[in-house]
Amino acid sequence: MTRKIRVVHYLNQFFGQIGGEDKAGMRPMDKAGHVGPGMAFASALGDQAEIVGTVICGDTYFGENMETATAEVVDLIVKYEPDLVIAGPAFNAGRYGTACGAVCAAVAEKLQIPVVTGMYRENPGVDMFRKRIHIVETEGSAAGMRRAVPKMAKLALKLAKGEPTDSAADGYLTRGIRKNYFAEERGSARAVEMLVRKLGEQEFATEYPMPQFDRVDPNPAIRDMSKAKIALVTSGGIVPKGNPDHIESSSASKYGKYDLEGVDALTAESHQTAHGGYDPVYANESPDRVLPVDVMRDLEREGSIGELYRYYYATVGNGTSVANAKKYAAAIAKELVEAEVQGVILTST
C-alpha cells in the first residue's frame, strides 16, 4: 500500500477558528489534523494525502515578529514530519499573505519539500515571494475559497509527486524563472505571427510579458515657495506615541491624520514609528529623522516656505498592497487639494 503524502496546513487566527482581530496577537500553536478550510483541502486531496497537522498564528504577531514567528512556525511544522506544506489561501489579506509566503519560503529552504500557497494577484506577499515559491492565483476575498482549494490541492499533489508543472495550466503566478527550450518555429517567425494576429484583432499571447508601471506626469513647478503651503506625508510609520490608530507594522490597512499645531519638533516622548520593515531604534530616538518637522519649522521661520500645513498623514509602506496605497493616496490628495496645499514632501525610510 502506497504511503499517503503527509501535509501540514498553515492558517491565521481567523481561518484557524481562534478568533478575529482580537486574537491577531496570538503566538503560533498547532493542532493535529485539519481545521477550518483544511476540511475542504482534505476532500480535494482525496486518498493521496492526509493533513496530519495544522499550525495557526495571529497575523499581527507574525507581522511584528517576522523572523521569530517564522522560526516558531517552522519548528511546529517540523515535528509532523511533512512531505508537503500548504498555506492559506490568503486572498488579498496583506498580513496573512506575507505570513503565508514567509512560512512557505522558510519551509522550502529548511526542509527541502514542496510548498503551495494561494493569493490574489495584488497581495503584497506575491511580489515578496513569487520567485521562491508556488503561489496559486485566487480571487480577492474568501468568497473564492471553493474555487481556490481545488487548484491549490491539484498543484500541491503534482509537486509532491515530482510531476512537471506549468503556470498557465496549473493556475499559479509566474515565478520569473526562464528556461531554455527548442521551439518548432524560430523567434522571428513567431514574432511576425503574433504581430499579424494583433493587427487582425485576434487573440495572442506574448512569450515575454513586461511589467506595467504607472506613469505620472509631474505638476507644474511651484512659482513662489515663500508663499506656498507645504504638507508632510510619510510611509515611514511616524505616529503619535502609542500608535492611537493601531496602524499595522506590515501590510497597513489604514493611514492616520495627525495635528502639528504648536509642534516645533518630534521627540521620543511624543512620537514613534509603527513601521516593522526597518530597525526602529533611530526613528524612535528622533522621529524627525523620518518626518522632518524640525527642518520644516526652520524653513517656515526663514521664509523659505509660506507655511507648514497643520496636519500630516502617515501609514506604513512595509508590505502594503498597491491597491491600498493608491486608495490612501487618492483620499489624502483630495483633502490636501481642498486645504489649498501647493506642495507635498513625501518621506519614506
Order of alpha helices (4+ residues) and beta strands (2+ residues): beta-beta-alpha-beta-alpha-alpha-beta-alpha-beta-alpha-beta-alpha-alpha-alpha-beta-beta-beta-beta-alpha-alpha-beta-beta-alpha-beta
